[in-house]
Amino acid sequence: MSCENVSYLKDLNKQQYDAVMQRGDPLLILAGAGSGKTRVITTKIAHLVDCMGIDPRSILAVTFTNKAAGEMRERVLQMVPESDGVMIRTFHSFGSWLLRRNAGTLGLQQRFSIYDDDDSLSLLHSVFSDYKRKDLKPYARWISRAKDYCLYPGDDLSSISFDSRLPEIYNAYEKRLREVGSVDFGDLILRPVELLKEHGEIRKRIQSRFQVILVDEYQDSNIAQYELLKLLYNGSNYICVVGDDDQSIYSFRGAEVKNIISFPKNFPGAEIIKLEQNYRSTGNILNIASRVVSANRGRLGKKLWTLKEDGPGGVVKIVANQDREAEFCASLLRDGNLDGTAILYRTNAQSLSFESYFLNHRIPYKIVGSLKFYDREEVKDVTALFSFFLNPFDEIAFRRIINKPSKGIGRITVDRIIETSIIRQSSLLESCRASGRQFSTRASSGLKSFCKLIDNLEEISEKVDLGEFTNRAIHDSGILEYHRTQDEISLTQKVKNLEEVVNAASKYPAGKDGLLAFLEDMELDRSRLAGVDPASQRGVTLITMHSTKGLEFDRVIIVGMEEGLFPSRPDESDDDLEEERRIFYVSITRARKELYFTACRQRRIWGKVNFQTPSRFLNDIPEEFLTQTSESVLSVEKKSEFPPGTVVYHDDYGSGQVIKEWDNGKEVLIIVRFESGRTAQFIPKYSGLEKIALDNEW
């Protein structure tokens, strides 16, 4: 067939077409917001299969969410039904696939359990039971970050934390994790890296299998994911990454913006194709976004443009306080466009004033980012039961489910069973069976009942479909009745959520392999699996700036544009400030037609009324792209009497030194670091600061 004339290539612009057709050298597709990157990567896959004769099984495409992977898979199949064999997965799902097929090489069972953050903390607490759970949270977070950085307990962990106990705690956690035959989320990348580094024959086999490697949202990759990608690439296969350095906003999850910026250096001979035509927003919105992000120095550089009309300029509204901020947003909603409007804020706590106002005035709203379906107690009870059924060495699942609902099996009994299992190197189920009469009558009866439950599930697992299996498991285990009682007490919807688990399970094949796939998807999917989808509800959307990535709205209102709130800390490093500016850029580019910014003169923080100053980010917006402002926030730069380096004294804080100065458009502000180590922000003329002689410098 004539590949130039296939329908899916016809509507591509020149840069999109070039990106689809490029072969040979490594390729970085630098895709600006709203530039059609998903269309490009899916079309590229379709073209490789349809026109280049590439075996679908030799193509690997990875992204960061199950939702994105599913949408990508669906689009490719619509274009080329023969592309069914293409492997389209999240990074973690691919890591799990690789580990399960090589489990024995790493001393794992094929049906290992995958621990989420809460499970990992529980395991850590089981090892260090003399610590309070809350005191172990930082260590669990540091261990997770260490794995994102490809660091082991014996490595230098000073980049993670200077806590001298971290190596010991990390090492003990790893030892216990391997004893129970489980992996955590970090292991889904770290251990495949370990596998491919240490086993050359497996590395060559995987490199030979995947002749084409495609990565979506590459700006969100961490160091471990980069290391995995390097091991998958051998110079003779083809690699293409798609991403936007200006949308790298997840450093708190370990994302490393340098991965995408350094791609040409890390993959010699790489070509860069920029997608700069935006199909989402009006010209003025794109002008604002481009001017804002151009203030960042650590970027590859591009400028969005559109064939759409310029549209109205942005609007900056300075209001008295949070109540007036909510009132102003409500006034915009009088045109009836609730579903097309989103209110974006930096922190979840900012939603409260909007919720209160909208409830009182009966304005429908929906909040994106509430408790995830997977994290609900009743759902975790079911997954724990299934995890133990598949992996009877799983200590965390065992602890959660063995006495829920109560069977008279106390903590001492559980600890002794686990201790016996470790000593005998046997499964926890075997230890339960061998417990005999060593425990109380009630505890022994409870253990016998639990073993019988597992035996019954084993008997029916291959005989009924997975929906029926799940339904039986929820009923026979007592989980359903337990949570039905909780619903009656607390007026919750736990039983409804258990019903959704059964509904979700019914879509998977019968048997243990189907159950394993279902459980893995539940554990890897960090978005809502079921329950109420905010997109299906009517009302204005309340959402954090981080959560809005990938979404778009006719009208976007970015609230809380104040120093100390956004950016969040006046003394943060240049790298942190650049990330906050990227968050601002992402927020702006969610808007299709209208864009508003609000800031309060006063804001209640921890019960106190604080005087606020508009965010420095507003200064990055040229007045020519603004329709109106309620007060001028853009003015010529001013200087204070306290330039950086000035030594000062304050009655409340003591001696200090000015470390930063800037003009927010209305006032000159300074940051002072005091000899106590504390930093504080001041408007000099209201500060009460006194200059002190240099010979008093601390």
Secondary structure as the mmCIF struct_conf table of DSSP 4:
data_model
#
loop_
_struct_conf.conf_type_id
_struct_conf.id
_struct_conf.beg_label_comp_id
_struct_conf.beg_label_asym_id
_struct_conf.beg_label_seq_id
_struct_conf.end_label_comp_id
_struct_conf.end_label_asym_id
_struct_conf.end_label_seq_id
HELX_RH_3T_P HELX_RH_3T_P1 CYS A 3 ASN A 5
HELX_RH_3T_P HELX_RH_3T_P2 SER A 7 LEU A 9
TURN_TY1_P TURN_TY1_P1 LYS A 10 ASP A 11
HELX_RH_AL_P HELX_RH_AL_P1 LYS A 14 MET A 21
BEND BEND1 GLY A 24 ASP A 25
STRN STRN1 LEU A 27 ALA A 31
TURN_TY1_P TURN_TY1_P2 ALA A 33 GLY A 34
BEND BEND2 SER A 35 SER A 35
HELX_RH_AL_P HELX_RH_AL_P2 LYS A 37 ASP A 50
TURN_TY1_P TURN_TY1_P3 CYS A 51 CYS A 51
BEND BEND3 MET A 52 MET A 52
HELX_RH_3T_P HELX_RH_3T_P3 PRO A 56 SER A 58
STRN STRN2 ILE A 59 THR A 63
BEND BEND4 PHE A 64 PHE A 64
HELX_RH_AL_P HELX_RH_AL_P3 ASN A 66 MET A 79
HELX_RH_3T_P HELX_RH_3T_P4 PRO A 81 GLY A 85
STRN STRN3 MET A 87 THR A 90
HELX_RH_AL_P HELX_RH_AL_P4 PHE A 91 ARG A 101
TURN_TY1_P TURN_TY1_P4 ASN A 102 ASN A 102
HELX_RH_3T_P HELX_RH_3T_P5 ALA A 103 LEU A 106
TURN_TY1_P TURN_TY1_P5 GLY A 107 GLY A 107
TURN_TY1_P TURN_TY1_P6 GLN A 110 ARG A 111
STRN STRN4 SER A 113 TYR A 115
HELX_RH_AL_P HELX_RH_AL_P5 ASP A 117 VAL A 127
BEND BEND5 PHE A 128 PHE A 128
TURN_TY1_P TURN_TY1_P7 SER A 129 ASP A 130
BEND BEND6 TYR A 131 TYR A 131
HELX_RH_AL_P HELX_RH_AL_P6 ARG A 133 ASP A 148
TURN_TY1_P TURN_TY1_P8 TYR A 149 CYS A 150
TURN_TY1_P TURN_TY1_P9 PRO A 153 GLY A 154
BEND BEND7 ASP A 155 ASP A 155
TURN_TY1_P TURN_TY1_P10 SER A 158 ILE A 160
TURN_TY1_P TURN_TY1_P11 SER A 164 ARG A 165
HELX_RH_AL_P HELX_RH_AL_P7 LEU A 166 GLU A 179
TURN_TY1_P TURN_TY1_P12 VAL A 180 GLY A 181
STRN STRN5 SER A 182 ASP A 184
TURN_TY1_P TURN_TY1_P13 PHE A 185 GLY A 186
HELX_RH_AL_P HELX_RH_AL_P8 ASP A 187 GLU A 198
HELX_RH_AL_P HELX_RH_AL_P9 GLY A 200 ARG A 209
BEND BEND8 GLN A 211 GLN A 211
STRN STRN6 VAL A 212 VAL A 215
BEND BEND9 ASP A 216 GLU A 217
HELX_RH_3T_P HELX_RH_3T_P6 TYR A 218 ASP A 220
HELX_RH_AL_P HELX_RH_AL_P10 ILE A 223 LEU A 232
BEND BEND10 GLY A 235 ASN A 237
STRN STRN7 TYR A 238 GLY A 243
HELX_RH_3T_P HELX_RH_3T_P7 ASP A 245 GLN A 247
HELX_RH_3T_P HELX_RH_3T_P8 SER A 251 ARG A 253
TURN_TY1_P TURN_TY1_P14 GLY A 254 GLY A 254
TURN_TY1_P TURN_TY1_P15 VAL A 257 VAL A 257
HELX_RH_AL_P HELX_RH_AL_P11 LYS A 258 ILE A 261
TURN_TY1_P TURN_TY1_P16 SER A 262 SER A 262
HELX_RH_AL_P HELX_RH_AL_P12 PHE A 263 ASN A 266
BEND BEND11 PHE A 267 PHE A 267
TURN_TY1_P TURN_TY1_P17 PRO A 268 GLY A 269
STRN STRN8 GLU A 271 LEU A 275
STRN STRN9 GLN A 277 GLN A 277
BEND BEND12 TYR A 279 SER A 281
HELX_RH_AL_P HELX_RH_AL_P13 GLY A 283 VAL A 293
TURN_TY1_P TURN_TY1_P18 SER A 294 ALA A 295
BEND BEND13 ARG A 297 ARG A 299
STRN STRN10 TRP A 305 TRP A 305
BEND BEND14 LEU A 307 LYS A 308
HELX_LH_PP_P HELX_LH_PP_P1 PRO A 312 GLY A 313
STRN STRN11 GLY A 314 VAL A 319
BEND BEND15 ALA A 320 ASN A 321
HELX_RH_AL_P HELX_RH_AL_P14 GLN A 322 LEU A 332
HELX_RH_3T_P HELX_RH_3T_P9 LEU A 333 ASP A 335
BEND BEND16 GLY A 336 GLY A 336
TURN_TY1_P TURN_TY1_P19 ASP A 339 GLY A 340
STRN STRN12 THR A 341 TYR A 345
BEND BEND17 ARG A 346 THR A 347
HELX_RH_3T_P HELX_RH_3T_P10 ASN A 348 GLN A 350
HELX_RH_AL_P HELX_RH_AL_P15 SER A 351 ASN A 360
TURN_TY1_P TURN_TY1_P20 HIS A 361 ARG A 362
STRN STRN13 TYR A 365 ILE A 367
BEND BEND18 VAL A 368 GLY A 369
BEND BEND19 LEU A 371 LEU A 371
HELX_RH_3T_P HELX_RH_3T_P11 PHE A 373 ASP A 375
BEND BEND20 ARG A 376 ARG A 376
HELX_RH_AL_P HELX_RH_AL_P16 GLU A 377 LEU A 390
TURN_TY1_P TURN_TY1_P21 PRO A 392 PHE A 393
HELX_RH_AL_P HELX_RH_AL_P17 GLU A 395 ILE A 401
TURN_TY1_P TURN_TY1_P22 ILE A 402 ASN A 403
BEND BEND21 LYS A 404 PRO A 405
BEND BEND22 GLY A 408 GLY A 408
HELX_RH_AL_P HELX_RH_AL_P18 ARG A 411 ARG A 424
TURN_TY1_P TURN_TY1_P23 GLN A 425 GLN A 425
HELX_RH_AL_P HELX_RH_AL_P19 LEU A 428 ARG A 433
TURN_TY1_P TURN_TY1_P24 ALA A 434 ARG A 437
BEND BEND23 GLN A 438 PHE A 439
HELX_RH_AL_P HELX_RH_AL_P20 THR A 441 ILE A 460
TURN_TY1_P TURN_TY1_P25 SER A 461 LYS A 463
BEND BEND24 VAL A 464 VAL A 464
HELX_RH_AL_P HELX_RH_AL_P21 LEU A 466 ASP A 476
TURN_TY1_P TURN_TY1_P26 SER A 477 SER A 477
BEND BEND25 GLY A 478 GLY A 478
HELX_RH_AL_P HELX_RH_AL_P22 ILE A 479 SER A 490
HELX_RH_AL_P HELX_RH_AL_P23 LYS A 494 ALA A 505
TURN_TY1_P TURN_TY1_P27 SER A 506 LYS A 507
BEND BEND26 TYR A 508 TYR A 508
BEND BEND27 ALA A 510 ALA A 510
HELX_RH_AL_P HELX_RH_AL_P24 GLY A 511 LEU A 524
BEND BEND28 SER A 527 SER A 527
BEND BEND29 ALA A 530 GLY A 531
HELX_RH_3T_P HELX_RH_3T_P12 PRO A 534 SER A 536
BEND BEND30 GLN A 537 GLN A 537
BEND BEND31 GLY A 539 GLY A 539
STRN STRN14 VAL A 540 THR A 544
TURN_TY1_P TURN_TY1_P28 MET A 545 MET A 545
HELX_RH_3T_P HELX_RH_3T_P13 HIS A 546 THR A 548
TURN_TY1_P TURN_TY1_P29 LYS A 549 GLY A 550
STRN STRN15 PHE A 553 ILE A 558
STRN STRN16 GLU A 562 GLU A 562
TURN_TY1_P TURN_TY1_P30 GLU A 563 LEU A 565
BEND BEND32 PHE A 566 SER A 568
TURN_TY1_P TURN_TY1_P31 PRO A 570 ASP A 571
HELX_RH_AL_P HELX_RH_AL_P25 ASP A 574 ILE A 588
TURN_TY1_P TURN_TY1_P32 THR A 589 ARG A 590
STRN STRN17 ALA A 591 CYS A 600
BEND BEND33 ARG A 601 ARG A 601
STRN STRN18 GLN A 602 ILE A 605
TURN_TY1_P TURN_TY1_P33 TRP A 606 GLY A 607
STRN STRN19 LYS A 608 PHE A 611
STRN STRN20 PRO A 614 PRO A 614
HELX_RH_3T_P HELX_RH_3T_P14 ARG A 616 ASP A 620
BEND BEND34 ILE A 621 ILE A 621
HELX_RH_3T_P HELX_RH_3T_P15 GLU A 623 PHE A 625
STRN STRN21 LEU A 626 THR A 629
BEND BEND35 SER A 630 GLU A 631
BEND BEND36 GLU A 641 GLU A 641
TURN_TY1_P TURN_TY1_P34 PRO A 644 GLY A 645
STRN STRN22 VAL A 647 HIS A 650
TURN_TY1_P TURN_TY1_P35 ASP A 651 TYR A 653
STRN STRN23 GLY A 654 ASP A 663
BEND BEND37 GLY A 665 GLU A 667
STRN STRN24 VAL A 668 PHE A 674
TURN_TY1_P TURN_TY1_P36 GLU A 675 SER A 676
BEND BEND38 GLY A 677 GLY A 677
STRN STRN25 THR A 679 PHE A 682
HELX_RH_AL_P HELX_RH_AL_P26 PRO A 684 SER A 687
STRN STRN26 GLU A 690 LYS A 691
HELX_RH_3T_P HELX_RH_3T_P16 LEU A 694 ASN A 696
#
